[in-house]
């Protein structure tokens, strides 16, 4: 699997030939009606391992829903790390009860750390500090879904979708065709429908992630997690010695007190010299002993993990046809700074459920109306500058500590403003107030670094970001409570199609400005004893550090 992924990554960054045309999964036939004899649903969700969560929420709104899954619908053994805030969306939507939520949480820990070379560690609580057991979560939700009349079709990879004027017909490799009013594509970044929509276009950026869940870490040091941490400057990686900036994530695992999951990740463009996934995994093994203060021989591997997450500037992805809509990672709604997946779906699920339910109720599933659910999101576009600033150029003058200095200065500027700025940013939500305070603080506290950022990124990138920031300011005004109340009042008096457009516009402004992020409950108090225990554990890791294997820096 690793070698196959690397082959795809190599083609992505070295191929000069035009990409072959993608398989045409979706076609249109408005001349003929969808066969009425087929088993019919309001919604068919394609991709069940995350789609079952959305499917259950739609079922609870009174819709008839089916899920098709290429393989078996079951969660992996590896924890999904999330925050309580994201999980509570499932309770609010009725997908889980409060008691069931506790059953699916395998582990919860605090505090979490952010740190970079040359700066002080930042400690906080309740961000990615919950390890969810996917097997328990998906089985619990599936039982509720099927008790409510929902249907799951496993081992049924999608073969085609034919859109008719009165419905869509889905053919799979494993079952009889199905008829649906709406098809929801929840098949992730590598969805064949997404490939067709993007016409094989190369991504604008990638994030390669490698890691393991292993047993053998000291229990006394396995008491905190890392959200983003870097203990090395920019270094040479791969056979071409390409400049690469590595970052770490780490979490205690629910499978045992001495079990820990560690990820090494990096952001890259598609330059041919960029390292392979296997190169990055080799660096993972070389750097892990120094990072965690552990001898590799003391570890027993439970799982090896790796992935390549692509991102596109043209995101979110607008609907390409009537009756077909991308959701979750398939829509490109995740931040280019994140790995997408569970957290991105949870953040947007309430508005997707509302929008889909209303579109079906008014019987308008046109491409135009569905695209209002995946419309322009300025804070998502603004995040591109941050990704670009964290990937070193292949050629040209470069300072190996530049990225570390930028990140240290950024977090130093955030810290005086506390949770109101830190928490949204660390959960991939950019807001005008947070950006203004951070950038302003960086210019005051680290003016040389601020100027260097502008020079290295260039005027075009800065101008592009400024336009999206201006749009964020406008969206923030529309997302203010008074504006939202006025839009809601207008929607209540408008015809259905106009009301739908107004509600989607209000939601787009709320999410596009980051004002959907609300800290409903006070975060867990970071006590002095909690901080001291974590700092002592981190110090023991540093003292016990086995020397890393030679890596050219």
N, C-alpha and C positions, 0 to 999 in steps of 0.2 A: 504493500500500500504506500509506503514511504517512497519507494522508487517510482511508482506510477505518478504520485503527486509531483515528484521532482521532474519527471519527464514533461508533465503539463506546464510546470513553472519554467522550464528551459525553453519550451516552444513559445511561451508567452513573451519572454524577453529577448529571444533571438530570431524568431521567424520574420523574414522579410516578405514572404508571399502573402497575398490577401487571404484572410481566414476563409475556410470553406463555408458555404452557406449553411446556417443551422437547420436542423430538422424542423419542418413546419408542423408544429403540434396543433396550433389553432388555425382553423379556417372558417370562412363564413359562407352560409347558404341561406340567403333571405327569400329565395324563391320557394323553398319547401318548408313545411311546418315540421317541428320536432315531433317524432312519433309519440302519440298519446298512450301507446300500449306499454311504454317503458316504465320501470319503477321511477317515481318522480319525487323530488325534494325541492324545498325552497333554496337550500344552499348545499353544495358539495364542496368540502374542504379537501384539497390535494396536499398531502404531506401531514401525517398524523402525529409524529412524535412531539411537535409543538402545536400543531393544528388542532389536536383534540381539546386543548384548553380553550381556544377560540370557539370551536364547534359547540362545546358544552355551554358556553356563555350565550351563544345565539339560540341554542335549544331552549334555554331558560327564558328567552324572550318570546317563546311561542312559535318558533319556526321549526319546520321539519328539516333535519340536517343529517348528512352522511359524511363519513371520512373515508378516503381511500389512501392506503399506505403501500409503498412498493414492497416493503418487507413485513416484518412483524412489528406491531405497535407495542413497543416496550422501551423503557428508559435504560440507559447504560448504568453500569455500576459506579461510575465516577460522579462525585458530587457536582451539582451546579451551584456555583457561588453567586449569591444575590444579597440584596438588602431587604429587611423587613418591609420597608415601604413598598417595594415591588410586589412582594408576596401578598400584602394586604389587598391589592387590586383583585386577586382571585376570590377573596372573602367578600369584598364589596359586590362583586358580580354574581355571587352565589355559587361559584364553581367549587369552592371549598367552604366547609364550616370552620369556625375558629378552632374547634378540637381537631379536625382533620389537618389543619395547617400545622399544628404542633406535631402531628404524627409524621408529616413529610419532612420536617426539619431534622436532619441527622446530627448536626452539630451547630453550635453558636458560640462565638468567641469574640473577645475584645482584648486589647485595642488593635487598631490597624496602623500601619506605618507608611509614610512617604519619605523618600530620602534620595539624595544624589551626591555625587562626588563633590567635595568642597563645601557642603552645607550641613546644617543640623537636621536631624530627623524630626519629622512632624508626626505627632501621634493624635489619633482621633478614634471615634467609635462609630459603630453601626453602618459602615460602608462595606459591602461585599463580605460581611462577617457571618453569613448564614450559609451553611452547606445543606442544600436540598437533596434529598434522595430521589432521583428521577424515577426509579422503578416504582416506588411507593406513590409518588405524585401522579404519574400517568395511569397507574392501575386504579387509584381512587377516583380520578376524574372519569376514566372510562366507565367504571361501574355506574356513576351517576348519569353519565351520558346515555348508556344503554338502558338503564331503568326508565329514563324519560322518553324512550322511543327512538333514540338516535341509533344509527347503524354504522358499523365499522367493517370495511372491506380490506383485509390484509392480503399481502402477496399479490397486489393488484397495481403494478406500475402503470402510470398514465400513458396511454398510447396516442390519443387524439381528443380534441375538443372541436365540435362543429357548432358554430353559433347560428341559430335560426332567429327569426323575428319573435317567436313566442317561447324561446327557451334554448338551452345549450345541451348537447348530447355528448357525454363523456364515454369513451371506449377505453378499457383497460386490458392488460394481458391476462388477467386472471378471472374476470367476472363478466356478466352480461352488461351491456351498455346501461347507463343511467341518464336520467333527464333532470336538469336543474334550472331554476330561474337564474341562479348566480353561481359562478365558479370562483372559489377563493384559492389562489396559489400561495400555499404556505410551504413550498418546497425549498426554500433557502436560496442562497446566492447562486447555486448551480442548477436552479430550476430550468428545465428545457423550455418552458414558456418564456422565462426571462432571457434566455439565450436567443430565442427567436425575436423578442422585442428589441434587444440590443444589437441584433444582427452580427453577433460575433465580435463586437468592438472590444478592444483591449481595455482593461481597467486603468484608472488614473493613479492608483496606488494600491499597495498590498501591505498586509501585516502578516508576517510568518511567525507562528507560535510553535514551540516544541517544549516538551516537559515530561514529567513522570509523576506518578503517585508511588511512593516508596515507603517501606517500613524500616525503622532502625534509627530514626532521629531521637535525640535525647528528649525525654518527656518534659524535663524542666525548661527546655528552650522552645518547645513546640506550643507556645502559649499566645502567640500573636500572628497576625498575617501582614503581608505586604500588598498594598494596592498598586503601587509603582515604585520601584527601587532600582537604582543603578550604582554599582560599586566599581565600575571601570569607565574610563573616558572612551571616546571613539577609538576603535581598534581595527586592524586589518583582518578580513575574513575571506575565506574561500581561496581557490587556487590563484585568483587574480589579485589577492590582497586588497579587496575592495573595502573602503572605509565603511564601517558599520557601527551603529550605536545600539547597544543591547540594554534591555530593561528586564526586570524580574517581577513576577507576581508569586506569592506563596500563601498557602492556607493550610491550617491543620485539617486533617481529613476525618470523616465520621467513622471510618473503618477501624480506627484504633488510636490509642493515646500517643503512639510513637510513629503514626503515619502522617505524612505531609505531602502535599501536592505543590510542586514548583514548576513554574513556566518561565521560559526565556523567550522574549519576543523582540522584534525589530520592525521598523517601518521602512519601506523601500519603494522606489519607482521601478520602471522596467528596463533599466540600463543592463546590457548584456553581462557586465562584469559583476553584477550583484551575486552574492553567494547562494548556493543551493540550500535546500532544506536540510539535506544530509550534512553539509558543511556547518550549518547552524547547530544541528544536533551534536556534532563533534565538539563545537565550542561549548555547548551546554555541559558536556561531561567534563571538559577541562576547567570550566569556571565554577561549577557547582560546589566542589570542596571548599573553595575560598569563600563563596557566598554564604554557605550554611554551616561552615565549620565542621564538616563531616568527612569521613573517609568513605569513598565509594564502596570499598569492600565491606563496610558495615551495613550497607543498605540492601534490602531485598525488594526488588521491583514488583509492584502490584500491577501497574499499567504503564505503557508508554503512550504519549499523547503528541499529536502534531496536526497542524492545519495551516492553510493559506487562505486568508480572508481578503477578498478583493473589495475595492470601493470605487465608485464612479462619481464624477462631479455632477453628472445629470441624475441627481437623486433628490427626492423620492421619484420613483418611476411611475409616470402617469399611465392610466389604463390605455391599452392598445386596441381594445375591441369592446363592443357592448358585452355585458354579462360576464366579463372576466376581470378580476382585480387581484393585484399582488398585495400581500400583507407580510408583515415581519421583515426578515432579511431579504426576502424576494423583492420587496418594494424598495430596498436601499434606504430604509428610514433610519438605520443605525448610524451612529457617529463614525467617521473615518478613523477616530482614535480608539474605538472599542472593537471587541471581537464579535459584537452583535449577539444574536441568539436570544436567549431567554429574557434578559433584561430589556432589550429593545422592544420585544413583543409585549411585555407587561406594561411598559410605559404607554404604549399607544393603543392597547386593547380596549379601554373604555370608549374611546372615540370611534374606533372601528366598529365595535358592537352597536353603538348608537347609530352611526351612519348607515351601516348595512341594513339594520332593522327598519330604519325610516325609508331607505330607498326601495326596499321590497314592499313596504306598506303602501307607498304611493305608486308602485308598479312603474318605476322609471329607472331602469338599469342600463341607461345609455352610457357610452364611453365618456361623454361630457360630464354627466353627473358623477360617475364613479371616480373620475379624475379629481374631483373636489376633495376626495379623501386622501389623495397623495399629491398635494399641491406644493408649491414653492415653500421651502422652510429655510429662512435666512440664517438661523443660528447653526443649522447643519452645514450650510455652505461656508460660514465663518470658521468652522472647525478645521477646514482644509488648510488654513494657514498654519495651524498648530502642528498638523501632521507633517507639512512640508518643512517646518523648522526643526523637526526631530529626525530627519533623514539626511545624513551628510552627502554632499555631492561626490560623484565619482572622480571628477577632475577639478583642478583649480586649487588655489590657496585655501588652506583650512586649518583651523586651530582645534586640536583634539579635545579641548575642554570647553568648546563653545556651547554645545548642547547642555552640558551640566551647568554652566554658568547661567544660561537662559532659564533653566528650570529652577535653579536655586533662587535667582532673582525674582522669578514669578511667584514662587511660594512665599518668599519673604515679604513680597508686596501684599499677598492675600492674608497672611496670618493676622495682622492687626484688625482685620474686619471679621474674623471669626467664621462661625458655621454658615452664616448667610451667604458668604462668598465661596468658601471651601467646598461645602457639601454638593451644591449643584454642579460645580466644575468637575469634581471627582466622580460624579455619576453621569458624565457626558451631557450635561445640560448647560449651555452657554446663555447668559443673561446680560442685558445691557449694564445693569448696575455692577455686576461682578467684573465684567470686562473693563468698564471705565475705571473702577477703583484699582484693578490690578495693573492695567497699562499705565495709569497715572502714577501709581506707586512705584512701578518699575522705572519710569522716567525720572522720578525724584531720587530713588535710592540707588539705582544702577544706571545712570545716564549713558555711560560708555557702552554697556551691554545693549541698551535700547537702541542706540545709534547703530551698533553693529548688526542688530537684527534687521533693521531697515536696509542696510547696505547689502547684507547677504541674501535676503529674500528678494530684493529688487523692487523697483517702483511699480511694475505691472501687478505683482502679487499683492503689494500693499494697497494699490488703488482698487483692485478687485475686492479685497477684504473690506475696504472702507465702504464700498457700495452696499455690501451685505450688512455691515454694521448699521448703516443708515436705515436699511429696511428693518432691521431689528428694532431700531428706535420707533419707527412708525408702527410696527406690529405691537410694541409695548403699549403705545397709546390706545390702540384698539382693544388690547387685552385688559385694560384697566377695568375695574368693576363697573364704573358708570357706563363706559362704552359697551361692555358686555350686556348690561341690563337693557340698554337702549336697543341693541341688536335683537335680543331675545323678545322684547316687546314687539318689534317690527315683524319678527318671524311669526309670532302668534297670530298676527292679523293678515299675513300674506297667503297667497295660494300655495299649495303644496310644493311645487317646484321651486318657487322663489323662497319659501321658508327653508327648504333643504339647503339651498345655496347660501342663505344668510347664516344658518347654523354652522355649516362647514367653514365659512369664512371666519366666524368668531373662533372656532376651534383652531383653525390654521394660525391665527394671530396669537392665540394663547400658547400653542406648542412652539411656534416659530420664534417667539420671544423668550421662551423658557419659563413663562409664568405658570405653566402647568405643574411645575415642581413646588410642592407644598410640604413642609415638615409638619405633619399633623400632630405628632407626639414629640415631646422633648427627647433628644437622643440620650442614650445611656451616659451617665456622668463618668467622665474620665477622672477617676480618683487618683490621688497621689500614690496609693499602694499599687493600683493597676499599672500606672505609668512606670513606677520603679521596678516592678516585676518584669515588665516587658523590656525596659532598658537594661536590666541586669541580664536577661536572657540574650539580648542582642550583643551585649559585651562578652558573654561567655562564647557566643558564636565567633566573634572576632578573635578572641584569645585562642580558641581551639582550631582556628582555620588551618586546614592542611594547605600547603602551598599549591596553587593552581599549576596545572601542567603548562609547559611553555606555550605562550600565545603571543604572536607578534603584535606589539602595540606601538 
